[in-house]
Each structure stands twice: as structure tokens, then as C-alpha cells.
């Protein structure tokens, strides 16, 4: 493997990780908006956002502390 190929591989891995982080952040942002709206049960928020119920409960706790 050449140095250029190695750098290209690492670059592509970094792009993939960045995309994954962006997707996860969007899930969190969506869940926060739904929690703040207050119209949905936390189980539904978890289902709609793609987060686990435990993650949604933690977000709710963090929002109450803020």
C-alpha cells in the first residue's frame, strides 16, 4: 500500500465517522424537540427518533437540569 493510498483510506474513514456523528446528532436534536414539545410519550419519542428509551430518558433528565 502506498502512502497516498493509506491517506485516502484514512480520509474515507474520517468522512464515514463524521457522517455517523451527524446522523446521531440529528436523532438527538429531533428527540430534544419532541421532549420539549411535550405531546408524545417517551416511548414514542424513542421509536420516532431512533434512539433507545434509555437515551431519551437521559436527554429528558439533562433538559430538566438545564
mmJSON file of the N, C-alpha and C atoms, coordinates in Angstrom:
{"data_MODEL":{"atom_site":{
"group_PDB":["ATOM","ATOM","ATOM","ATOM","ATOM","ATOM","ATOM","ATOM","ATOM","ATOM","ATOM","ATOM","ATOM","ATOM","ATOM","ATOM","ATOM","ATOM","ATOM","ATOM","ATOM","ATOM","ATOM","ATOM","ATOM","ATOM","ATOM","ATOM","ATOM","ATOM","ATOM","ATOM","ATOM","ATOM","ATOM","ATOM","ATOM","ATOM","ATOM","ATOM","ATOM","ATOM","ATOM","ATOM","ATOM","ATOM","ATOM","ATOM","ATOM","ATOM","ATOM","ATOM","ATOM","ATOM","ATOM","ATOM","ATOM","ATOM","ATOM","ATOM","ATOM","ATOM","ATOM","ATOM","ATOM","ATOM","ATOM","ATOM","ATOM","ATOM","ATOM","ATOM","ATOM","ATOM","ATOM","ATOM","ATOM","ATOM","ATOM","ATOM","ATOM","ATOM","ATOM","ATOM","ATOM","ATOM","ATOM","ATOM","ATOM","ATOM","ATOM","ATOM","ATOM","ATOM","ATOM","ATOM","ATOM","ATOM","ATOM","ATOM","ATOM","ATOM","ATOM","ATOM","ATOM","ATOM","ATOM","ATOM","ATOM","ATOM","ATOM","ATOM","ATOM","ATOM","ATOM","ATOM","ATOM","ATOM","ATOM","ATOM","ATOM","ATOM","ATOM","ATOM","ATOM","ATOM","ATOM","ATOM","ATOM","ATOM","ATOM","ATOM","ATOM","ATOM","ATOM","ATOM","ATOM","ATOM","ATOM","ATOM","ATOM","ATOM","ATOM","ATOM","ATOM","ATOM","ATOM","ATOM","ATOM","ATOM","ATOM","ATOM","ATOM","ATOM","ATOM","ATOM","ATOM","ATOM","ATOM","ATOM","ATOM","ATOM","ATOM","ATOM","ATOM","ATOM","ATOM","ATOM","ATOM","ATOM","ATOM","ATOM","ATOM","ATOM","ATOM","ATOM","ATOM","ATOM","ATOM","ATOM","ATOM","ATOM","ATOM","ATOM","ATOM","ATOM","ATOM","ATOM","ATOM","ATOM","ATOM","ATOM","ATOM","ATOM","ATOM","ATOM","ATOM","ATOM"],
"id":[1,2,3,4,5,6,7,8,9,10,11,12,13,14,15,16,17,18,19,20,21,22,23,24,25,26,27,28,29,30,31,32,33,34,35,36,37,38,39,40,41,42,43,44,45,46,47,48,49,50,51,52,53,54,55,56,57,58,59,60,61,62,63,64,65,66,67,68,69,70,71,72,73,74,75,76,77,78,79,80,81,82,83,84,85,86,87,88,89,90,91,92,93,94,95,96,97,98,99,100,101,102,103,104,105,106,107,108,109,110,111,112,113,114,115,116,117,118,119,120,121,122,123,124,125,126,127,128,129,130,131,132,133,134,135,136,137,138,139,140,141,142,143,144,145,146,147,148,149,150,151,152,153,154,155,156,157,158,159,160,161,162,163,164,165,166,167,168,169,170,171,172,173,174,175,176,177,178,179,180,181,182,183,184,185,186,187,188,189,190,191,192,193,194,195,196,197,198],
"type_symbol":["N","C","C","N","C","C","N","C","C","N","C","C","N","C","C","N","C","C","N","C","C","N","C","C","N","C","C","N","C","C","N","C","C","N","C","C","N","C","C","N","C","C","N","C","C","N","C","C","N","C","C","N","C","C","N","C","C","N","C","C","N","C","C","N","C","C","N","C","C","N","C","C","N","C","C","N","C","C","N","C","C","N","C","C","N","C","C","N","C","C","N","C","C","N","C","C","N","C","C","N","C","C","N","C","C","N","C","C","N","C","C","N","C","C","N","C","C","N","C","C","N","C","C","N","C","C","N","C","C","N","C","C","N","C","C","N","C","C","N","C","C","N","C","C","N","C","C","N","C","C","N","C","C","N","C","C","N","C","C","N","C","C","N","C","C","N","C","C","N","C","C","N","C","C","N","C","C","N","C","C","N","C","C","N","C","C","N","C","C","N","C","C","N","C","C","N","C","C"],
"label_atom_id":["N","CA","C","N","CA","C","N","CA","C","N","CA","C","N","CA","C","N","CA","C","N","CA","C","N","CA","C","N","CA","C","N","CA","C","N","CA","C","N","CA","C","N","CA","C","N","CA","C","N","CA","C","N","CA","C","N","CA","C","N","CA","C","N","CA","C","N","CA","C","N","CA","C","N","CA","C","N","CA","C","N","CA","C","N","CA","C","N","CA","C","N","CA","C","N","CA","C","N","CA","C","N","CA","C","N","CA","C","N","CA","C","N","CA","C","N","CA","C","N","CA","C","N","CA","C","N","CA","C","N","CA","C","N","CA","C","N","CA","C","N","CA","C","N","CA","C","N","CA","C","N","CA","C","N","CA","C","N","CA","C","N","CA","C","N","CA","C","N","CA","C","N","CA","C","N","CA","C","N","CA","C","N","CA","C","N","CA","C","N","CA","C","N","CA","C","N","CA","C","N","CA","C","N","CA","C","N","CA","C","N","CA","C","N","CA","C","N","CA","C","N","CA","C","N","CA","C","N","CA","C"],
"label_alt_id":[null,null,null,null,null,null,null,null,null,null,null,null,null,null,null,null,null,null,null,null,null,null,null,null,null,null,null,null,null,null,null,null,null,null,null,null,null,null,null,null,null,null,null,null,null,null,null,null,null,null,null,null,null,null,null,null,null,null,null,null,null,null,null,null,null,null,null,null,null,null,null,null,null,null,null,null,null,null,null,null,null,null,null,null,null,null,null,null,null,null,null,null,null,null,null,null,null,null,null,null,null,null,null,null,null,null,null,null,null,null,null,null,null,null,null,null,null,null,null,null,null,null,null,null,null,null,null,null,null,null,null,null,null,null,null,null,null,null,null,null,null,null,null,null,null,null,null,null,null,null,null,null,null,null,null,null,null,null,null,null,null,null,null,null,null,null,null,null,null,null,null,null,null,null,null,null,null,null,null,null,null,null,null,null,null,null,null,null,null,null,null,null,null,null,null,null,null,null],
"label_comp_id":["UNK","UNK","UNK","UNK","UNK","UNK","UNK","UNK","UNK","UNK","UNK","UNK","UNK","UNK","UNK","UNK","UNK","UNK","UNK","UNK","UNK","UNK","UNK","UNK","UNK","UNK","UNK","UNK","UNK","UNK","UNK","UNK","UNK","UNK","UNK","UNK","UNK","UNK","UNK","UNK","UNK","UNK","UNK","UNK","UNK","UNK","UNK","UNK","UNK","UNK","UNK","UNK","UNK","UNK","UNK","UNK","UNK","UNK","UNK","UNK","UNK","UNK","UNK","UNK","UNK","UNK","UNK","UNK","UNK","UNK","UNK","UNK","UNK","UNK","UNK","UNK","UNK","UNK","UNK","UNK","UNK","UNK","UNK","UNK","UNK","UNK","UNK","UNK","UNK","UNK","UNK","UNK","UNK","UNK","UNK","UNK","UNK","UNK","UNK","UNK","UNK","UNK","UNK","UNK","UNK","UNK","UNK","UNK","UNK","UNK","UNK","UNK","UNK","UNK","UNK","UNK","UNK","UNK","UNK","UNK","UNK","UNK","UNK","UNK","UNK","UNK","UNK","UNK","UNK","UNK","UNK","UNK","UNK","UNK","UNK","UNK","UNK","UNK","UNK","UNK","UNK","UNK","UNK","UNK","UNK","UNK","UNK","UNK","UNK","UNK","UNK","UNK","UNK","UNK","UNK","UNK","UNK","UNK","UNK","UNK","UNK","UNK","UNK","UNK","UNK","UNK","UNK","UNK","UNK","UNK","UNK","UNK","UNK","UNK","UNK","UNK","UNK","UNK","UNK","UNK","UNK","UNK","UNK","UNK","UNK","UNK","UNK","UNK","UNK","UNK","UNK","UNK","UNK","UNK","UNK","UNK","UNK","UNK"],
"label_asym_id":["A","A","A","A","A","A","A","A","A","A","A","A","A","A","A","A","A","A","A","A","A","A","A","A","A","A","A","A","A","A","A","A","A","A","A","A","A","A","A","A","A","A","A","A","A","A","A","A","A","A","A","A","A","A","A","A","A","A","A","A","A","A","A","A","A","A","A","A","A","A","A","A","A","A","A","A","A","A","A","A","A","A","A","A","A","A","A","A","A","A","A","A","A","A","A","A","A","A","A","A","A","A","A","A","A","A","A","A","A","A","A","A","A","A","A","A","A","A","A","A","A","A","A","A","A","A","A","A","A","A","A","A","A","A","A","A","A","A","A","A","A","A","A","A","A","A","A","A","A","A","A","A","A","A","A","A","A","A","A","A","A","A","A","A","A","A","A","A","A","A","A","A","A","A","A","A","A","A","A","A","A","A","A","A","A","A","A","A","A","A","A","A","A","A","A","A","A","A"],
"label_entity_id":["1","1","1","1","1","1","1","1","1","1","1","1","1","1","1","1","1","1","1","1","1","1","1","1","1","1","1","1","1","1","1","1","1","1","1","1","1","1","1","1","1","1","1","1","1","1","1","1","1","1","1","1","1","1","1","1","1","1","1","1","1","1","1","1","1","1","1","1","1","1","1","1","1","1","1","1","1","1","1","1","1","1","1","1","1","1","1","1","1","1","1","1","1","1","1","1","1","1","1","1","1","1","1","1","1","1","1","1","1","1","1","1","1","1","1","1","1","1","1","1","1","1","1","1","1","1","1","1","1","1","1","1","1","1","1","1","1","1","1","1","1","1","1","1","1","1","1","1","1","1","1","1","1","1","1","1","1","1","1","1","1","1","1","1","1","1","1","1","1","1","1","1","1","1","1","1","1","1","1","1","1","1","1","1","1","1","1","1","1","1","1","1","1","1","1","1","1","1"],
"label_seq_id":[1,1,1,2,2,2,3,3,3,4,4,4,5,5,5,6,6,6,7,7,7,8,8,8,9,9,9,10,10,10,11,11,11,12,12,12,13,13,13,14,14,14,15,15,15,16,16,16,17,17,17,18,18,18,19,19,19,20,20,20,21,21,21,22,22,22,23,23,23,24,24,24,25,25,25,26,26,26,27,27,27,28,28,28,29,29,29,30,30,30,31,31,31,32,32,32,33,33,33,34,34,34,35,35,35,36,36,36,37,37,37,38,38,38,39,39,39,40,40,40,41,41,41,42,42,42,43,43,43,44,44,44,45,45,45,46,46,46,47,47,47,48,48,48,49,49,49,50,50,50,51,51,51,52,52,52,53,53,53,54,54,54,55,55,55,56,56,56,57,57,57,58,58,58,59,59,59,60,60,60,61,61,61,62,62,62,63,63,63,64,64,64,65,65,65,66,66,66],
"pdbx_PDB_ins_code":[null,null,null,null,null,null,null,null,null,null,null,null,null,null,null,null,null,null,null,null,null,null,null,null,null,null,null,null,null,null,null,null,null,null,null,null,null,null,null,null,null,null,null,null,null,null,null,null,null,null,null,null,null,null,null,null,null,null,null,null,null,null,null,null,null,null,null,null,null,null,null,null,null,null,null,null,null,null,null,null,null,null,null,null,null,null,null,null,null,null,null,null,null,null,null,null,null,null,null,null,null,null,null,null,null,null,null,null,null,null,null,null,null,null,null,null,null,null,null,null,null,null,null,null,null,null,null,null,null,null,null,null,null,null,null,null,null,null,null,null,null,null,null,null,null,null,null,null,null,null,null,null,null,null,null,null,null,null,null,null,null,null,null,null,null,null,null,null,null,null,null,null,null,null,null,null,null,null,null,null,null,null,null,null,null,null,null,null,null,null,null,null,null,null,null,null,null,null],
"Cartn_x":[0.854,0.0,0.903,0.621,1.404,0.921,1.734,1.378,0.111,-0.006,-1.202,-2.446,-2.352,-3.496,-3.868,-2.858,-3.097,-3.842,-3.374,-4.043,-5.469,-5.674,-7.021,-7.952,-7.445,-8.242,-8.618,-7.648,-7.922,-8.894,-8.757,-9.669,-11.1,-11.265,-12.599,-13.179,-12.334,-12.808,-13.274,-12.524,-12.892,-14.211,-14.41,-15.676,-16.827,-16.645,-17.685,-18.018,-17.0,-17.231,-17.96,-17.598,-18.273,-19.744,-20.034,-21.43,-22.207,-21.605,-22.266,-22.552,-21.585,-21.792,-22.91,-22.974,-24.027,-25.403,-25.498,-26.776,-27.205,-26.272,-26.591,-27.011,-26.337,-26.692,-28.084,-28.446,-29.79,-30.854,-30.575,-31.504,-31.707,-30.601,-30.669,-31.44,-31.131,-31.826,-33.325,-33.699,-35.131,-35.798,-35.135,-35.7,-35.852,-34.877,-34.955,-36.16,-36.37,-37.522,-38.829,-38.909,-40.129,-40.337,-39.26,-39.376,-39.857,-39.264,-39.648,-41.093,-41.562,-42.946,-43.913,-43.545,-44.321,-45.574,-45.812,-47.054,-46.937,-45.739,-45.551,-44.988,-45.42,-44.792,-43.34,-42.494,-41.072,-40.826,-41.674,-41.522,-41.686,-42.639,-42.853,-41.676,-41.168,-40.016,-38.837,-38.617,-37.538,-37.769,-38.982,-39.292,-39.108,-39.606,-39.539,-38.127,-37.372,-36.039,-34.967,-35.232,-34.222,-33.257,-33.528,-32.722,-33.343,-32.569,-33.129,-33.934,-34.808,-35.591,-34.662,-33.593,-32.636,-31.994,-31.661,-31.077,-32.076,-33.33,-34.365,-34.578,-34.585,-34.737,-33.574,-32.368,-31.197,-31.301,-31.757,-31.951,-32.974,-34.057,-35.095,-34.525,-33.744,-33.122,-32.189,-31.38,-30.468,-31.231,-32.355,-33.152,-33.772,-34.147,-34.728,-33.697,-32.431,-31.363,-30.912,-31.204,-30.73,-31.575],
"Cartn_y":[-1.174,0.0,1.241,2.131,3.363,4.339,5.318,6.337,7.077,7.366,8.062,7.207,5.909,5.015,4.969,4.961,4.944,6.211,7.364,8.629,8.651,8.141,8.106,7.238,6.105,5.198,5.876,6.54,7.234,8.396,9.089,10.188,9.666,8.576,7.999,7.512,6.954,6.53,7.737,8.819,10.04,10.613,10.595,11.074,10.213,8.906,7.999,8.235,8.455,8.714,10.04,11.027,12.323,12.223,11.451,11.25,10.552,9.524,8.802,9.723,10.567,11.508,12.49,12.939,13.863,13.232,11.984,11.266,11.105,10.728,10.556,11.883,12.961,14.277,14.701,14.377,14.72,13.942,12.685,11.905,12.587,13.011,13.67,14.98,15.772,17.054,16.852,15.844,15.552,15.148,14.292,13.84,15.012,15.9,17.062,17.924,18.15,18.959,18.286,16.971,16.256,16.285,16.136,16.191,17.574,18.606,19.977,20.28,19.668,19.875,19.28,18.139,17.547,16.794,16.599,15.938,14.426,13.89,12.462,11.745,10.496,9.7,9.397,9.21,8.979,7.738,6.731,5.527,5.854,6.711,7.126,7.96,8.825,9.647,8.751,7.724,6.78,6.097,5.652,4.957,5.878,7.095,8.018,8.554,8.74,9.33,8.294,7.036,6.005,5.854,6.562,6.415,5.343,4.862,3.919,4.695,4.0,4.641,5.185,4.46,4.916,6.242,6.376,7.625,8.774,8.507,9.541,9.946,8.974,9.292,10.153,9.855,10.646,12.066,12.199,13.532,14.327,13.669,14.347,14.829,13.992,14.357,15.561,15.542,16.657,17.956,17.848,19.042,19.617,18.751,19.224,19.92,19.518,20.126,21.461,21.664,22.895,24.093],
"Cartn_z":[0.0,0.0,0.0,-0.879,-0.946,0.134,0.392,1.374,0.957,-0.331,-0.822,-0.615,-0.862,-0.653,0.829,1.685,3.128,3.552,3.084,3.41,2.876,1.687,1.105,1.948,2.395,3.229,4.547,5.183,6.447,6.242,5.121,4.795,4.675,3.962,3.769,5.092,5.951,7.267,8.078,7.996,8.716,8.222,6.921,6.346,6.863,6.857,7.336,8.792,9.606,11.027,11.223,10.42,10.512,10.151,9.136,8.723,9.834,10.421,11.508,12.695,13.046,14.149,13.821,12.578,12.162,12.247,11.844,11.913,13.366,14.221,15.644,16.27,15.907,16.451,16.001,14.767,14.28,15.049,15.389,16.205,17.562,18.159,19.465,19.357,18.342,18.162,17.976,17.2,16.986,18.292,19.057,20.329,21.291,21.345,22.227,21.862,20.575,20.159,20.571,20.423,20.797,22.31,23.07,24.536,24.95,24.378,24.728,24.336,23.245,22.819,23.841,24.409,25.489,25.098,23.813,23.387,23.25,23.199,22.943,24.165,24.372,25.422,25.033,26.027,25.767,24.912,25.034,24.216,22.731,22.432,21.029,20.533,21.393,21.009,20.669,21.477,21.198,19.855,19.621,18.376,17.173,17.251,16.113,15.868,16.926,16.764,16.427,16.742,16.518,17.681,18.766,19.976,20.859,21.815,22.778,23.808,24.501,25.561,26.644,26.929,27.931,27.512,26.228,25.741,25.863,25.552,25.64,27.095,27.992,29.414,29.903,29.449,29.828,29.281,28.042,27.465,28.264,28.634,29.416,30.751,31.383,32.653,32.46,31.412,31.14,30.883,30.186,29.895,31.164,32.085,33.346,34.207,34.078,34.865,34.291,33.004,32.342,32.705],
"occupancy":[1.0,1.0,1.0,1.0,1.0,1.0,1.0,1.0,1.0,1.0,1.0,1.0,1.0,1.0,1.0,1.0,1.0,1.0,1.0,1.0,1.0,1.0,1.0,1.0,1.0,1.0,1.0,1.0,1.0,1.0,1.0,1.0,1.0,1.0,1.0,1.0,1.0,1.0,1.0,1.0,1.0,1.0,1.0,1.0,1.0,1.0,1.0,1.0,1.0,1.0,1.0,1.0,1.0,1.0,1.0,1.0,1.0,1.0,1.0,1.0,1.0,1.0,1.0,1.0,1.0,1.0,1.0,1.0,1.0,1.0,1.0,1.0,1.0,1.0,1.0,1.0,1.0,1.0,1.0,1.0,1.0,1.0,1.0,1.0,1.0,1.0,1.0,1.0,1.0,1.0,1.0,1.0,1.0,1.0,1.0,1.0,1.0,1.0,1.0,1.0,1.0,1.0,1.0,1.0,1.0,1.0,1.0,1.0,1.0,1.0,1.0,1.0,1.0,1.0,1.0,1.0,1.0,1.0,1.0,1.0,1.0,1.0,1.0,1.0,1.0,1.0,1.0,1.0,1.0,1.0,1.0,1.0,1.0,1.0,1.0,1.0,1.0,1.0,1.0,1.0,1.0,1.0,1.0,1.0,1.0,1.0,1.0,1.0,1.0,1.0,1.0,1.0,1.0,1.0,1.0,1.0,1.0,1.0,1.0,1.0,1.0,1.0,1.0,1.0,1.0,1.0,1.0,1.0,1.0,1.0,1.0,1.0,1.0,1.0,1.0,1.0,1.0,1.0,1.0,1.0,1.0,1.0,1.0,1.0,1.0,1.0,1.0,1.0,1.0,1.0,1.0,1.0,1.0,1.0,1.0,1.0,1.0,1.0],
"B_iso_or_equiv":[0.0,0.0,0.0,0.0,0.0,0.0,0.0,0.0,0.0,0.0,0.0,0.0,0.0,0.0,0.0,0.0,0.0,0.0,0.0,0.0,0.0,0.0,0.0,0.0,0.0,0.0,0.0,0.0,0.0,0.0,0.0,0.0,0.0,0.0,0.0,0.0,0.0,0.0,0.0,0.0,0.0,0.0,0.0,0.0,0.0,0.0,0.0,0.0,0.0,0.0,0.0,0.0,0.0,0.0,0.0,0.0,0.0,0.0,0.0,0.0,0.0,0.0,0.0,0.0,0.0,0.0,0.0,0.0,0.0,0.0,0.0,0.0,0.0,0.0,0.0,0.0,0.0,0.0,0.0,0.0,0.0,0.0,0.0,0.0,0.0,0.0,0.0,0.0,0.0,0.0,0.0,0.0,0.0,0.0,0.0,0.0,0.0,0.0,0.0,0.0,0.0,0.0,0.0,0.0,0.0,0.0,0.0,0.0,0.0,0.0,0.0,0.0,0.0,0.0,0.0,0.0,0.0,0.0,0.0,0.0,0.0,0.0,0.0,0.0,0.0,0.0,0.0,0.0,0.0,0.0,0.0,0.0,0.0,0.0,0.0,0.0,0.0,0.0,0.0,0.0,0.0,0.0,0.0,0.0,0.0,0.0,0.0,0.0,0.0,0.0,0.0,0.0,0.0,0.0,0.0,0.0,0.0,0.0,0.0,0.0,0.0,0.0,0.0,0.0,0.0,0.0,0.0,0.0,0.0,0.0,0.0,0.0,0.0,0.0,0.0,0.0,0.0,0.0,0.0,0.0,0.0,0.0,0.0,0.0,0.0,0.0,0.0,0.0,0.0,0.0,0.0,0.0,0.0,0.0,0.0,0.0,0.0,0.0],
"pdbx_formal_charge":[null,null,null,null,null,null,null,null,null,null,null,null,null,null,null,null,null,null,null,null,null,null,null,null,null,null,null,null,null,null,null,null,null,null,null,null,null,null,null,null,null,null,null,null,null,null,null,null,null,null,null,null,null,null,null,null,null,null,null,null,null,null,null,null,null,null,null,null,null,null,null,null,null,null,null,null,null,null,null,null,null,null,null,null,null,null,null,null,null,null,null,null,null,null,null,null,null,null,null,null,null,null,null,null,null,null,null,null,null,null,null,null,null,null,null,null,null,null,null,null,null,null,null,null,null,null,null,null,null,null,null,null,null,null,null,null,null,null,null,null,null,null,null,null,null,null,null,null,null,null,null,null,null,null,null,null,null,null,null,null,null,null,null,null,null,null,null,null,null,null,null,null,null,null,null,null,null,null,null,null,null,null,null,null,null,null,null,null,null,null,null,null,null,null,null,null,null,null],
"auth_seq_id":[1,1,1,2,2,2,3,3,3,4,4,4,5,5,5,6,6,6,7,7,7,8,8,8,9,9,9,10,10,10,11,11,11,12,12,12,13,13,13,14,14,14,15,15,15,16,16,16,17,17,17,18,18,18,19,19,19,20,20,20,21,21,21,22,22,22,23,23,23,24,24,24,25,25,25,26,26,26,27,27,27,28,28,28,29,29,29,30,30,30,31,31,31,32,32,32,33,33,33,34,34,34,35,35,35,36,36,36,37,37,37,38,38,38,39,39,39,40,40,40,41,41,41,42,42,42,43,43,43,44,44,44,45,45,45,46,46,46,47,47,47,48,48,48,49,49,49,50,50,50,51,51,51,52,52,52,53,53,53,54,54,54,55,55,55,56,56,56,57,57,57,58,58,58,59,59,59,60,60,60,61,61,61,62,62,62,63,63,63,64,64,64,65,65,65,66,66,66],
"auth_comp_id":["UNK","UNK","UNK","UNK","UNK","UNK","UNK","UNK","UNK","UNK","UNK","UNK","UNK","UNK","UNK","UNK","UNK","UNK","UNK","UNK","UNK","UNK","UNK","UNK","UNK","UNK","UNK","UNK","UNK","UNK","UNK","UNK","UNK","UNK","UNK","UNK","UNK","UNK","UNK","UNK","UNK","UNK","UNK","UNK","UNK","UNK","UNK","UNK","UNK","UNK","UNK","UNK","UNK","UNK","UNK","UNK","UNK","UNK","UNK","UNK","UNK","UNK","UNK","UNK","UNK","UNK","UNK","UNK","UNK","UNK","UNK","UNK","UNK","UNK","UNK","UNK","UNK","UNK","UNK","UNK","UNK","UNK","UNK","UNK","UNK","UNK","UNK","UNK","UNK","UNK","UNK","UNK","UNK","UNK","UNK","UNK","UNK","UNK","UNK","UNK","UNK","UNK","UNK","UNK","UNK","UNK","UNK","UNK","UNK","UNK","UNK","UNK","UNK","UNK","UNK","UNK","UNK","UNK","UNK","UNK","UNK","UNK","UNK","UNK","UNK","UNK","UNK","UNK","UNK","UNK","UNK","UNK","UNK","UNK","UNK","UNK","UNK","UNK","UNK","UNK","UNK","UNK","UNK","UNK","UNK","UNK","UNK","UNK","UNK","UNK","UNK","UNK","UNK","UNK","UNK","UNK","UNK","UNK","UNK","UNK","UNK","UNK","UNK","UNK","UNK","UNK","UNK","UNK","UNK","UNK","UNK","UNK","UNK","UNK","UNK","UNK","UNK","UNK","UNK","UNK","UNK","UNK","UNK","UNK","UNK","UNK","UNK","UNK","UNK","UNK","UNK","UNK","UNK","UNK","UNK","UNK","UNK","UNK"],
"auth_asym_id":["A","A","A","A","A","A","A","A","A","A","A","A","A","A","A","A","A","A","A","A","A","A","A","A","A","A","A","A","A","A","A","A","A","A","A","A","A","A","A","A","A","A","A","A","A","A","A","A","A","A","A","A","A","A","A","A","A","A","A","A","A","A","A","A","A","A","A","A","A","A","A","A","A","A","A","A","A","A","A","A","A","A","A","A","A","A","A","A","A","A","A","A","A","A","A","A","A","A","A","A","A","A","A","A","A","A","A","A","A","A","A","A","A","A","A","A","A","A","A","A","A","A","A","A","A","A","A","A","A","A","A","A","A","A","A","A","A","A","A","A","A","A","A","A","A","A","A","A","A","A","A","A","A","A","A","A","A","A","A","A","A","A","A","A","A","A","A","A","A","A","A","A","A","A","A","A","A","A","A","A","A","A","A","A","A","A","A","A","A","A","A","A","A","A","A","A","A","A"],
"auth_atom_id":["N","CA","C","N","CA","C","N","CA","C","N","CA","C","N","CA","C","N","CA","C","N","CA","C","N","CA","C","N","CA","C","N","CA","C","N","CA","C","N","CA","C","N","CA","C","N","CA","C","N","CA","C","N","CA","C","N","CA","C","N","CA","C","N","CA","C","N","CA","C","N","CA","C","N","CA","C","N","CA","C","N","CA","C","N","CA","C","N","CA","C","N","CA","C","N","CA","C","N","CA","C","N","CA","C","N","CA","C","N","CA","C","N","CA","C","N","CA","C","N","CA","C","N","CA","C","N","CA","C","N","CA","C","N","CA","C","N","CA","C","N","CA","C","N","CA","C","N","CA","C","N","CA","C","N","CA","C","N","CA","C","N","CA","C","N","CA","C","N","CA","C","N","CA","C","N","CA","C","N","CA","C","N","CA","C","N","CA","C","N","CA","C","N","CA","C","N","CA","C","N","CA","C","N","CA","C","N","CA","C","N","CA","C","N","CA","C","N","CA","C","N","CA","C","N","CA","C","N","CA","C"],
"pdbx_PDB_model_num":[1,1,1,1,1,1,1,1,1,1,1,1,1,1,1,1,1,1,1,1,1,1,1,1,1,1,1,1,1,1,1,1,1,1,1,1,1,1,1,1,1,1,1,1,1,1,1,1,1,1,1,1,1,1,1,1,1,1,1,1,1,1,1,1,1,1,1,1,1,1,1,1,1,1,1,1,1,1,1,1,1,1,1,1,1,1,1,1,1,1,1,1,1,1,1,1,1,1,1,1,1,1,1,1,1,1,1,1,1,1,1,1,1,1,1,1,1,1,1,1,1,1,1,1,1,1,1,1,1,1,1,1,1,1,1,1,1,1,1,1,1,1,1,1,1,1,1,1,1,1,1,1,1,1,1,1,1,1,1,1,1,1,1,1,1,1,1,1,1,1,1,1,1,1,1,1,1,1,1,1,1,1,1,1,1,1,1,1,1,1,1,1,1,1,1,1,1,1]
}}}
